[in-house]
């Protein structure tokens, strides 16, 4: 009987769905974030037959994408999302756009209606390709002539090379359920050739030699080059600033670090940026938030940019290269340079000009909460995932990040609701690392249904809610530009009771003396924990 069963299993007809799952395993996938529906049940059936991939059932498809983002950005692997047709896919669009703007490698497997008889008004039919092309790196629509194995291999390569990003694969139900036939299509070849940057090295060396007040800027495109950037900055004694996405590449507590630049940046960072005569940029995109929307940004400063994308024709030097690869060649050259001591003294004096003293305030300020949280948790070297708003910018300023990949936030799109699901994904990728989700009362309510995912899978993330009863960043803008015309005061639910409804631990903080005991209890708690902190309603960044 056993022999007969083995024979039947060996001769079982492979379907496109079964080969899809086999290929995911071959490509190193161990986690899939999704929400099932009829169009993709053939894939779910195959997933149930393997113990090599864990499926995490989220409570909303947008959260599936954010969870995959958190997983990808903290693991270095490609995040995988699986959703059904129609609204199952349309609910992912915000997440895909977020991943695209922040260059996060994802594969989004989207169920689609059958190819046969798809004319006319069909239940859950949407044009996945048309909807996706503006916010995905590449879109595939699987046809009967395609080989799912090779499509997946190419999609993973596209997502995780060059400027990384999300790739969408539309999967018609009838093709998924049909018999698999191998077809030879274009073979993906990895370009492993190392480029020679000798000319660019010499030109950058000349710019650095002529500079009196050089400054280094790091952005998200340099996350893989933290070691080389630290060596570069240390060797030449250069002050450094970062964009929002570059935080953690260089240790925040180092005296050479001046802080985050931009509209919501640190006073010290923006002041030093205005005073430098050479800006050496590694992996920064020079977005409007970083340049303070100034069309004449850097007009009195020479700018040298190393990036996979060309940024501006006005720069003194543009080097289209991977930052790590370029710096390895630069550091291998015998280049002698030492930054002027007066410039270093000047930058340190600027940094010391502005010191916050929120400890003396009657009510809690986010700056004080975050500085306290940073000091208390530094022994854990946690992964910190934020949402979007005042708490996000204040985390960037007052929490010390001393290694790359520890600060995860929505930068380019500014997506409220990103934090909780992304923190779930970050924990799944790093189960032994403390993961903090720092959020606001507005952002938290965007995806709080994912507390159910936390409870179901016993995800021990610690959620820190900065509760000010407002959409704080919008209120701040309305104060400055629209004469205090508010539409953003929020009547919030009791977040402690909501946590209790999900059978989760929660504690509220209303004063300075309650803060550290509450943080301690949350961290020691074995599962998900929420700390609801009542902060000043009119604090500004």
Secondary structure, DSSP 8 states (H G I E B T S, - for coil): -HHHHHHHHHT---BHHHHHHHHHHHTT--EEEEE--GGGHHHHHHHTT-SSSEEEE-SSHHHHHHHHHHHHHHHSS-EEEEE-STHHHHTTHHHHHHHHHTT--EEEEEEE--STT--SS-TT---HHHHHTTTSSEEEE--TTS-HHHHHHHHHHHHTSSS--EEEEEEEHHHHHSB------------------HHHHHHHHHHHHH-SSEEEEE-GGGGGGHHHHHHHHHHHT-EEEE-GGGTTSS-TTSTTEEEE-STT--HHHHHHHHH-SEEEEES----TTTTTT-TTTTTTSEEEEEESS---TTSSEEEES-HHHHHHHHHTS-------HHHHHHHHHHHHH----GGGSSS--HHHHHHHHHHHHGGGT-EEEE-SSHHHHHHHHHS---STTSEE---SS--TTHHHHHHHHHHHH-TTS-EEEEEEHHHHTTSGGGHHHHHHHT---EEEEEE-SB-HHHHHHHHHHSTT----B-----HHHHHHHTT-EEEEE-SHHHHHHHHHHHHHSSS-EEEEEE--TT---
